């Protein structure tokens, strides 16, 4: 007879899923930190991504929408696997330029095996 594990309580499921979401968010923060440097090309140009001189509220609105659209576009077009060599290169550049928090985020992403790196790509029918 096959036994099934008991159904977790709502509180247990809530905590487990919240932890999973937080971990994934931290992983993606490292990828985003590396992508910011990769986009501007040099650590000295990173402050330009703050768009000084523009309304911070407007910048935040555009950032939030652009992030979602860009992420979705990348998944649809490339079906990417995270590129470890590029992340290492970008992490080194961030560390060398003194961007410690972003370096730490990329380091965490490099130390994590993400499901996107191990799951087979499923083509749409």
Secondary structure, DSSP 4 states (H G I P E B T S, - for coil): ----PPPPPHHHHHHHHHHHHHHHHHHHHHHHHHHHHHHHSSGGGGGGGG-TTS-HHHHHHHHHHHHHHHHHHHHHHH-----HHHHHHHHHHHHHTT-HHHHHHHHHHHTS--HHHHSPPPPP-
